[in-house]
Amino acid sequence: MGRPPTKPARLRDGFYIEVRNSGSQGIRIRRDTREQMLLAADDYSRTKDVVILGEMKDDKWID
């Protein structure tokens, strides 16, 4: 048992969506291209709530 990490986790470069059940905490899903992200968002939106977060590049959100 060690000390818990204090540094926040870094996100990899790519396109992110957040998928969740209504009323619960979501999970972030990364895709390499915008087209792949939109296809994944369409697939998950049939059964879950989907929020498109956008593109992450060099630890910064790009719209």
PDB file with SEQRES, HELIX, SHEET and CRYST1 records, atoms N, CA, C and O in Angstrom:
SEQRES   1 A   63  MET GLY ARG PRO PRO THR LYS PRO ALA ARG LEU ARG ASP          
SEQRES   2 A   63  GLY PHE TYR ILE GLU VAL ARG ASN SER GLY SER GLN GLY          
SEQRES   3 A   63  ILE ARG ILE ARG ARG ASP THR ARG GLU GLN MET LEU LEU          
SEQRES   4 A   63  ALA ALA ASP ASP TYR SER ARG THR LYS ASP VAL VAL ILE          
SEQRES   5 A   63  LEU GLY GLU MET LYS ASP ASP LYS TRP ILE ASP                  
HELIX    1 AA1 ARG A   34  TYR A   44  1                                  11    
SHEET    1 AA1 4 ILE A  27  ARG A  31  0                                        
SHEET    2 AA1 4 GLY A  14  ARG A  20 -1                                        
SHEET    3 AA1 4 ASP A  49  LYS A  57 -1                                        
SHEET    4 AA1 4 LYS A  60  ILE A  62 -1                                        
CRYST1    1.000    1.000    1.000  90.00  90.00  90.00 P 1           1          
ATOM      1  N   MET A   1       0.844  -1.171   0.000  1.00  0.00           N  
ATOM      2  CA  MET A   1       0.000   0.000   0.000  1.00  0.00           C  
ATOM      3  C   MET A   1       0.887   1.231   0.000  1.00  0.00           C  
ATOM      4  O   MET A   1       1.640   1.479   0.941  1.00  0.00           O  
ATOM      5  N   GLY A   2       0.782   1.974  -1.050  1.00  0.00           N  
ATOM      6  CA  GLY A   2       1.550   3.187  -1.160  1.00  0.00           C  
ATOM      7  C   GLY A   2       0.646   4.401  -1.135  1.00  0.00           C  
ATOM      8  O   GLY A   2      -0.568   4.309  -0.949  1.00  0.00           O  
ATOM      9  N   ARG A   3       1.263   5.501  -1.322  1.00  0.00           N  
ATOM     10  CA  ARG A   3       0.526   6.754  -1.352  1.00  0.00           C  
ATOM     11  C   ARG A   3      -0.206   6.866  -2.700  1.00  0.00           C  
ATOM     12  O   ARG A   3       0.360   6.492  -3.727  1.00  0.00           O  
ATOM     13  N   PRO A   4      -1.441   7.368  -2.719  1.00  0.00           N  
ATOM     14  CA  PRO A   4      -2.150   7.497  -3.989  1.00  0.00           C  
ATOM     15  C   PRO A   4      -1.533   8.593  -4.857  1.00  0.00           C  
ATOM     16  O   PRO A   4      -0.954   9.540  -4.324  1.00  0.00           O  
ATOM     17  N   PRO A   5      -1.646   8.484  -6.177  1.00  0.00           N  
ATOM     18  CA  PRO A   5      -1.048   9.494  -7.047  1.00  0.00           C  
ATOM     19  C   PRO A   5      -1.753  10.844  -6.898  1.00  0.00           C  
ATOM     20  O   PRO A   5      -2.972  10.902  -6.738  1.00  0.00           O  
ATOM     21  N   THR A   6      -0.981  11.917  -6.952  1.00  0.00           N  
ATOM     22  CA  THR A   6      -1.547  13.259  -6.835  1.00  0.00           C  
ATOM     23  C   THR A   6      -1.583  13.965  -8.183  1.00  0.00           C  
ATOM     24  O   THR A   6      -2.305  14.947  -8.356  1.00  0.00           O  
ATOM     25  N   LYS A   7      -0.813  13.471  -9.127  1.00  0.00           N  
ATOM     26  CA  LYS A   7      -0.772  14.072 -10.447  1.00  0.00           C  
ATOM     27  C   LYS A   7      -1.958  13.560 -11.275  1.00  0.00           C  
ATOM     28  O   LYS A   7      -2.191  12.352 -11.312  1.00  0.00           O  
ATOM     29  N   PRO A   8      -2.708  14.439 -11.934  1.00  0.00           N  
ATOM     30  CA  PRO A   8      -3.848  13.957 -12.725  1.00  0.00           C  
ATOM     31  C   PRO A   8      -3.387  13.151 -13.931  1.00  0.00           C  
ATOM     32  O   PRO A   8      -2.302  13.381 -14.466  1.00  0.00           O  
ATOM     33  N   ALA A   9      -4.212  12.213 -14.350  1.00  0.00           N  
ATOM     34  CA  ALA A   9      -3.890  11.371 -15.494  1.00  0.00           C  
ATOM     35  C   ALA A   9      -3.932  12.194 -16.778  1.00  0.00           C  
ATOM     36  O   ALA A   9      -4.803  13.047 -16.950  1.00  0.00           O  
ATOM     37  N   ARG A  10      -2.982  11.931 -17.680  1.00  0.00           N  
ATOM     38  CA  ARG A  10      -2.948  12.630 -18.959  1.00  0.00           C  
ATOM     39  C   ARG A  10      -3.746  11.844 -19.979  1.00  0.00           C  
ATOM     40  O   ARG A  10      -3.703  10.614 -19.997  1.00  0.00           O  
ATOM     41  N   LEU A  11      -4.470  12.548 -20.823  1.00  0.00           N  
ATOM     42  CA  LEU A  11      -5.234  11.905 -21.876  1.00  0.00           C  
ATOM     43  C   LEU A  11      -4.399  11.863 -23.145  1.00  0.00           C  
ATOM     44  O   LEU A  11      -3.652  12.798 -23.436  1.00  0.00           O  
ATOM     45  N   ARG A  12      -4.526  10.777 -23.900  1.00  0.00           N  
ATOM     46  CA  ARG A  12      -3.812  10.649 -25.159  1.00  0.00           C  
ATOM     47  C   ARG A  12      -4.461  11.530 -26.223  1.00  0.00           C  
ATOM     48  O   ARG A  12      -5.627  11.907 -26.102  1.00  0.00           O  
ATOM     49  N   ASP A  13      -3.695  11.855 -27.270  1.00  0.00           N  
ATOM     50  CA  ASP A  13      -4.226  12.635 -28.378  1.00  0.00           C  
ATOM     51  C   ASP A  13      -5.284  11.820 -29.107  1.00  0.00           C  
ATOM     52  O   ASP A  13      -5.110  10.623 -29.335  1.00  0.00           O  
ATOM     53  N   GLY A  14      -6.376  12.471 -29.470  1.00  0.00           N  
ATOM     54  CA  GLY A  14      -7.448  11.796 -30.191  1.00  0.00           C  
ATOM     55  C   GLY A  14      -8.770  12.492 -29.965  1.00  0.00           C  
ATOM     56  O   GLY A  14      -8.820  13.595 -29.420  1.00  0.00           O  
ATOM     57  N   PHE A  15      -9.832  11.846 -30.383  1.00  0.00           N  
ATOM     58  CA  PHE A  15     -11.186  12.380 -30.287  1.00  0.00           C  
ATOM     59  C   PHE A  15     -11.933  11.621 -29.200  1.00  0.00           C  
ATOM     60  O   PHE A  15     -11.885  10.392 -29.155  1.00  0.00           O  
ATOM     61  N   TYR A  16     -12.623  12.343 -28.325  1.00  0.00           N  
ATOM     62  CA  TYR A  16     -13.236  11.745 -27.145  1.00  0.00           C  
ATOM     63  C   TYR A  16     -14.747  11.940 -27.126  1.00  0.00           C  
ATOM     64  O   TYR A  16     -15.266  12.985 -27.518  1.00  0.00           O  
ATOM     65  N   ILE A  17     -15.442  10.893 -26.653  1.00  0.00           N  
ATOM     66  CA  ILE A  17     -16.854  10.974 -26.317  1.00  0.00           C  
ATOM     67  C   ILE A  17     -17.008  10.466 -24.890  1.00  0.00           C  
ATOM     68  O   ILE A  17     -16.169   9.716 -24.391  1.00  0.00           O  
ATOM     69  N   GLU A  18     -18.079  10.880 -24.248  1.00  0.00           N  
ATOM     70  CA  GLU A  18     -18.393  10.376 -22.916  1.00  0.00           C  
ATOM     71  C   GLU A  18     -19.699   9.599 -23.007  1.00  0.00           C  
ATOM     72  O   GLU A  18     -20.702  10.116 -23.500  1.00  0.00           O  
ATOM     73  N   VAL A  19     -19.685   8.363 -22.532  1.00  0.00           N  
ATOM     74  CA  VAL A  19     -20.843   7.481 -22.594  1.00  0.00           C  
ATOM     75  C   VAL A  19     -21.290   7.192 -21.171  1.00  0.00           C  
ATOM     76  O   VAL A  19     -20.475   6.873 -20.306  1.00  0.00           O  
ATOM     77  N   ARG A  20     -22.614   7.307 -20.932  1.00  0.00           N  
ATOM     78  CA  ARG A  20     -23.121   7.043 -19.586  1.00  0.00           C  
ATOM     79  C   ARG A  20     -24.566   6.576 -19.625  1.00  0.00           C  
ATOM     80  O   ARG A  20     -25.297   6.839 -20.580  1.00  0.00           O  
ATOM     81  N   ASN A  21     -24.954   5.890 -18.587  1.00  0.00           N  
ATOM     82  CA  ASN A  21     -26.364   5.607 -18.342  1.00  0.00           C  
ATOM     83  C   ASN A  21     -26.947   6.846 -17.688  1.00  0.00           C  
ATOM     84  O   ASN A  21     -26.222   7.592 -17.030  1.00  0.00           O  
ATOM     85  N   SER A  22     -28.227   7.078 -17.853  1.00  0.00           N  
ATOM     86  CA  SER A  22     -28.820   8.278 -17.262  1.00  0.00           C  
ATOM     87  C   SER A  22     -28.707   8.208 -15.741  1.00  0.00           C  
ATOM     88  O   SER A  22     -29.038   7.198 -15.120  1.00  0.00           O  
ATOM     89  N   GLY A  23     -28.235   9.294 -15.167  1.00  0.00           N  
ATOM     90  CA  GLY A  23     -28.111   9.382 -13.716  1.00  0.00           C  
ATOM     91  C   GLY A  23     -26.849   8.775 -13.133  1.00  0.00           C  
ATOM     92  O   GLY A  23     -26.745   8.652 -11.913  1.00  0.00           O  
ATOM     93  N   SER A  24     -25.892   8.394 -13.958  1.00  0.00           N  
ATOM     94  CA  SER A  24     -24.662   7.812 -13.428  1.00  0.00           C  
ATOM     95  C   SER A  24     -23.449   8.512 -14.029  1.00  0.00           C  
ATOM     96  O   SER A  24     -23.573   9.347 -14.925  1.00  0.00           O  
ATOM     97  N   GLN A  25     -22.281   8.156 -13.522  1.00  0.00           N  
ATOM     98  CA  GLN A  25     -21.042   8.750 -14.000  1.00  0.00           C  
ATOM     99  C   GLN A  25     -20.641   8.115 -15.323  1.00  0.00           C  
ATOM    100  O   GLN A  25     -20.843   6.918 -15.525  1.00  0.00           O  
ATOM    101  N   GLY A  26     -20.074   8.912 -16.226  1.00  0.00           N  
ATOM    102  CA  GLY A  26     -19.748   8.427 -17.557  1.00  0.00           C  
ATOM    103  C   GLY A  26     -18.325   7.921 -17.681  1.00  0.00           C  
ATOM    104  O   GLY A  26     -17.509   8.066 -16.770  1.00  0.00           O  
ATOM    105  N   ILE A  27     -18.046   7.326 -18.829  1.00  0.00           N  
ATOM    106  CA  ILE A  27     -16.714   6.846 -19.157  1.00  0.00           C  
ATOM    107  C   ILE A  27     -16.295   7.501 -20.464  1.00  0.00           C  
ATOM    108  O   ILE A  27     -17.103   7.644 -21.381  1.00  0.00           O  
ATOM    109  N   ARG A  28     -15.034   7.897 -20.548  1.00  0.00           N  
ATOM    110  CA  ARG A  28     -14.516   8.528 -21.754  1.00  0.00           C  
ATOM    111  C   ARG A  28     -13.970   7.474 -22.701  1.00  0.00           C  
ATOM    112  O   ARG A  28     -13.252   6.560 -22.295  1.00  0.00           O  
ATOM    113  N   ILE A  29     -14.328   7.619 -23.975  1.00  0.00           N  
ATOM    114  CA  ILE A  29     -13.871   6.694 -24.999  1.00  0.00           C  
ATOM    115  C   ILE A  29     -13.133   7.493 -26.058  1.00  0.00           C  
ATOM    116  O   ILE A  29     -13.620   8.524 -26.523  1.00  0.00           O  
ATOM    117  N   ARG A  30     -11.934   7.006 -26.444  1.00  0.00           N  
ATOM    118  CA  ARG A  30     -11.095   7.713 -27.414  1.00  0.00           C  
ATOM    119  C   ARG A  30     -11.101   6.990 -28.746  1.00  0.00           C  
ATOM    120  O   ARG A  30     -11.083   5.761 -28.806  1.00  0.00           O  
ATOM    121  N   ARG A  31     -11.126   7.779 -29.817  1.00  0.00           N  
ATOM    122  CA  ARG A  31     -10.985   7.259 -31.167  1.00  0.00           C  
ATOM    123  C   ARG A  31      -9.922   8.081 -31.888  1.00  0.00           C  
ATOM    124  O   ARG A  31      -9.668   9.232 -31.530  1.00  0.00           O  
ATOM    125  N   ASP A  32      -9.303   7.485 -32.907  1.00  0.00           N  
ATOM    126  CA  ASP A  32      -8.215   8.153 -33.619  1.00  0.00           C  
ATOM    127  C   ASP A  32      -8.694   9.245 -34.568  1.00  0.00           C  
ATOM    128  O   ASP A  32      -8.031  10.273 -34.701  1.00  0.00           O  
ATOM    129  N   THR A  33      -9.825   9.046 -35.225  1.00  0.00           N  
ATOM    130  CA  THR A  33     -10.302  10.021 -36.207  1.00  0.00           C  
ATOM    131  C   THR A  33     -11.699  10.505 -35.839  1.00  0.00           C  
ATOM    132  O   THR A  33     -12.407   9.865 -35.061  1.00  0.00           O  
ATOM    133  N   ARG A  34     -12.082  11.631 -36.403  1.00  0.00           N  
ATOM    134  CA  ARG A  34     -13.406  12.205 -36.156  1.00  0.00           C  
ATOM    135  C   ARG A  34     -14.507  11.265 -36.669  1.00  0.00           C  
ATOM    136  O   ARG A  34     -15.545  11.112 -36.025  1.00  0.00           O  
ATOM    137  N   GLU A  35     -14.277  10.640 -37.828  1.00  0.00           N  
ATOM    138  CA  GLU A  35     -15.275   9.747 -38.392  1.00  0.00           C  
ATOM    139  C   GLU A  35     -15.521   8.538 -37.481  1.00  0.00           C  
ATOM    140  O   GLU A  35     -16.665   8.132 -37.272  1.00  0.00           O  
ATOM    141  N   GLN A  36     -14.440   7.973 -36.944  1.00  0.00           N  
ATOM    142  CA  GLN A  36     -14.579   6.842 -36.019  1.00  0.00           C  
ATOM    143  C   GLN A  36     -15.321   7.271 -34.761  1.00  0.00           C  
ATOM    144  O   GLN A  36     -16.137   6.516 -34.233  1.00  0.00           O  
ATOM    145  N   MET A  37     -15.040   8.491 -34.274  1.00  0.00           N  
ATOM    146  CA  MET A  37     -15.708   8.992 -33.082  1.00  0.00           C  
ATOM    147  C   MET A  37     -17.204   9.145 -33.335  1.00  0.00           C  
ATOM    148  O   MET A  37     -18.017   8.779 -32.486  1.00  0.00           O  
ATOM    149  N   LEU A  38     -17.572   9.686 -34.501  1.00  0.00           N  
ATOM    150  CA  LEU A  38     -18.987   9.886 -34.809  1.00  0.00           C  
ATOM    151  C   LEU A  38     -19.716   8.550 -34.975  1.00  0.00           C  
ATOM    152  O   LEU A  38     -20.873   8.423 -34.575  1.00  0.00           O  
ATOM    153  N   LEU A  39     -19.046   7.554 -35.563  1.00  0.00           N  
ATOM    154  CA  LEU A  39     -19.656   6.227 -35.683  1.00  0.00           C  
ATOM    155  C   LEU A  39     -19.872   5.596 -34.303  1.00  0.00           C  
ATOM    156  O   LEU A  39     -20.918   4.998 -34.046  1.00  0.00           O  
ATOM    157  N   ALA A  40     -18.882   5.732 -33.421  1.00  0.00           N  
ATOM    158  CA  ALA A  40     -19.016   5.190 -32.065  1.00  0.00           C  
ATOM    159  C   ALA A  40     -20.133   5.909 -31.310  1.00  0.00           C  
ATOM    160  O   ALA A  40     -20.905   5.271 -30.593  1.00  0.00           O  
ATOM    161  N   ALA A  41     -20.224   7.232 -31.466  1.00  0.00           N  
ATOM    162  CA  ALA A  41     -21.277   7.997 -30.797  1.00  0.00           C  
ATOM    163  C   ALA A  41     -22.648   7.544 -31.287  1.00  0.00           C  
ATOM    164  O   ALA A  41     -23.584   7.433 -30.496  1.00  0.00           O  
ATOM    165  N   ASP A  42     -22.771   7.283 -32.582  1.00  0.00           N  
ATOM    166  CA  ASP A  42     -24.035   6.819 -33.141  1.00  0.00           C  
ATOM    167  C   ASP A  42     -24.396   5.441 -32.596  1.00  0.00           C  
ATOM    168  O   ASP A  42     -25.553   5.194 -32.254  1.00  0.00           O  
ATOM    169  N   ASP A  43     -23.420   4.547 -32.512  1.00  0.00           N  
ATOM    170  CA  ASP A  43     -23.670   3.203 -31.985  1.00  0.00           C  
ATOM    171  C   ASP A  43     -24.105   3.240 -30.523  1.00  0.00           C  
ATOM    172  O   ASP A  43     -25.081   2.590 -30.148  1.00  0.00           O  
ATOM    173  N   TYR A  44     -23.386   3.995 -29.699  1.00  0.00           N  
ATOM    174  CA  TYR A  44     -23.695   4.042 -28.266  1.00  0.00           C  
ATOM    175  C   TYR A  44     -24.983   4.803 -27.977  1.00  0.00           C  
ATOM    176  O   TYR A  44     -25.625   4.547 -26.958  1.00  0.00           O  
ATOM    177  N   SER A  45     -25.375   5.731 -28.845  1.00  0.00           N  
ATOM    178  CA  SER A  45     -26.544   6.565 -28.557  1.00  0.00           C  
ATOM    179  C   SER A  45     -27.850   5.777 -28.597  1.00  0.00           C  
ATOM    180  O   SER A  45     -28.881   6.272 -28.141  1.00  0.00           O  
ATOM    181  N   ARG A  46     -27.822   4.567 -29.131  1.00  0.00           N  
ATOM    182  CA  ARG A  46     -29.041   3.745 -29.153  1.00  0.00           C  
ATOM    183  C   ARG A  46     -29.459   3.314 -27.758  1.00  0.00           C  
ATOM    184  O   ARG A  46     -30.652   3.194 -27.477  1.00  0.00           O  
ATOM    185  N   THR A  47     -28.491   3.079 -26.882  1.00  0.00           N  
ATOM    186  CA  THR A  47     -28.823   2.575 -25.544  1.00  0.00           C  
ATOM    187  C   THR A  47     -28.329   3.464 -24.410  1.00  0.00           C  
ATOM    188  O   THR A  47     -28.760   3.288 -23.271  1.00  0.00           O  
ATOM    189  N   LYS A  48     -27.432   4.418 -24.688  1.00  0.00           N  
ATOM    190  CA  LYS A  48     -26.818   5.222 -23.630  1.00  0.00           C  
ATOM    191  C   LYS A  48     -26.911   6.708 -23.969  1.00  0.00           C  
ATOM    192  O   LYS A  48     -27.249   7.080 -25.093  1.00  0.00           O  
ATOM    193  N   ASP A  49     -26.605   7.553 -22.979  1.00  0.00           N  
ATOM    194  CA  ASP A  49     -26.466   8.989 -23.210  1.00  0.00           C  
ATOM    195  C   ASP A  49     -25.042   9.252 -23.660  1.00  0.00           C  
ATOM    196  O   ASP A  49     -24.097   8.778 -23.029  1.00  0.00           O  
ATOM    197  N   VAL A  50     -24.872  10.009 -24.754  1.00  0.00           N  
ATOM    198  CA  VAL A  50     -23.555  10.266 -25.322  1.00  0.00           C  
ATOM    199  C   VAL A  50     -23.311  11.767 -25.352  1.00  0.00           C  
ATOM    200  O   VAL A  50     -24.170  12.535 -25.786  1.00  0.00           O  
ATOM    201  N   VAL A  51     -22.125  12.184 -24.884  1.00  0.00           N  
ATOM    202  CA  VAL A  51     -21.687  13.575 -24.957  1.00  0.00           C  
ATOM    203  C   VAL A  51     -20.387  13.598 -25.743  1.00  0.00           C  
ATOM    204  O   VAL A  51     -19.434  12.904 -25.392  1.00  0.00           O  
ATOM    205  N   ILE A  52     -20.346  14.396 -26.810  1.00  0.00           N  
ATOM    206  CA  ILE A  52     -19.123  14.519 -27.604  1.00  0.00           C  
ATOM    207  C   ILE A  52     -18.252  15.577 -26.949  1.00  0.00           C  
ATOM    208  O   ILE A  52     -18.641  16.742 -26.864  1.00  0.00           O  
ATOM    209  N   LEU A  53     -17.073  15.174 -26.485  1.00  0.00           N  
ATOM    210  CA  LEU A  53     -16.174  16.082 -25.777  1.00  0.00           C  
ATOM    211  C   LEU A  53     -15.281  16.859 -26.733  1.00  0.00           C  
ATOM    212  O   LEU A  53     -14.975  18.021 -26.468  1.00  0.00           O  
ATOM    213  N   GLY A  54     -14.858  16.258 -27.829  1.00  0.00           N  
ATOM    214  CA  GLY A  54     -14.031  16.944 -28.809  1.00  0.00           C  
ATOM    215  C   GLY A  54     -12.665  16.302 -28.953  1.00  0.00           C  
ATOM    216  O   GLY A  54     -12.465  15.135 -28.615  1.00  0.00           O  
ATOM    217  N   GLU A  55     -11.718  17.101 -29.467  1.00  0.00           N  
ATOM    218  CA  GLU A  55     -10.376  16.598 -29.758  1.00  0.00           C  
ATOM    219  C   GLU A  55      -9.386  17.057 -28.695  1.00  0.00           C  
ATOM    220  O   GLU A  55      -9.392  18.213 -28.271  1.00  0.00           O  
ATOM    221  N   MET A  56      -8.538  16.127 -28.275  1.00  0.00           N  
ATOM    222  CA  MET A  56      -7.464  16.424 -27.320  1.00  0.00           C  
ATOM    223  C   MET A  56      -6.149  16.361 -28.071  1.00  0.00           C  
ATOM    224  O   MET A  56      -5.846  15.366 -28.730  1.00  0.00           O  
ATOM    225  N   LYS A  57      -5.366  17.431 -27.971  1.00  0.00           N  
ATOM    226  CA  LYS A  57      -4.067  17.443 -28.609  1.00  0.00           C  
ATOM    227  C   LYS A  57      -3.095  18.186 -27.704  1.00  0.00           C  
ATOM    228  O   LYS A  57      -3.345  19.333 -27.332  1.00  0.00           O  
ATOM    229  N   ASP A  58      -1.986  17.540 -27.347  1.00  0.00           N  
ATOM    230  CA  ASP A  58      -0.977  18.114 -26.454  1.00  0.00           C  
ATOM    231  C   ASP A  58      -1.579  18.619 -25.155  1.00  0.00           C  
ATOM    232  O   ASP A  58      -1.271  19.722 -24.705  1.00  0.00           O  
ATOM    233  N   ASP A  59      -2.459  17.790 -24.540  1.00  0.00           N  
ATOM    234  CA  ASP A  59      -3.102  18.094 -23.260  1.00  0.00           C  
ATOM    235  C   ASP A  59      -4.002  19.326 -23.310  1.00  0.00           C  
ATOM    236  O   ASP A  59      -4.217  19.967 -22.281  1.00  0.00           O  
ATOM    237  N   LYS A  60      -4.525  19.665 -24.472  1.00  0.00           N  
ATOM    238  CA  LYS A  60      -5.450  20.791 -24.616  1.00  0.00           C  
ATOM    239  C   LYS A  60      -6.628  20.367 -25.472  1.00  0.00           C  
ATOM    240  O   LYS A  60      -6.468  19.635 -26.448  1.00  0.00           O  
ATOM    241  N   TRP A  61      -7.810  20.830 -25.100  1.00  0.00           N  
ATOM    242  CA  TRP A  61      -9.000  20.531 -25.880  1.00  0.00           C  
ATOM    243  C   TRP A  61      -9.066  21.464 -27.079  1.00  0.00           C  
ATOM    244  O   TRP A  61      -8.897  22.677 -26.947  1.00  0.00           O  
ATOM    245  N   ILE A  62      -9.313  20.886 -28.248  1.00  0.00           N  
ATOM    246  CA  ILE A  62      -9.454  21.646 -29.485  1.00  0.00           C  
ATOM    247  C   ILE A  62     -10.880  21.429 -29.986  1.00  0.00           C  
ATOM    248  O   ILE A  62     -11.351  20.293 -30.043  1.00  0.00           O  
ATOM    249  N   ASP A  63     -11.562  22.501 -30.345  1.00  0.00           N  
ATOM    250  CA  ASP A  63     -12.938  22.364 -30.842  1.00  0.00           C  
ATOM    251  C   ASP A  63     -12.985  22.317 -32.345  1.00  0.00           C  
ATOM    252  O   ASP A  63     -14.065  22.204 -32.926  1.00  0.00           O  
TER     253      ASP A  63                                                      
END                                                                             
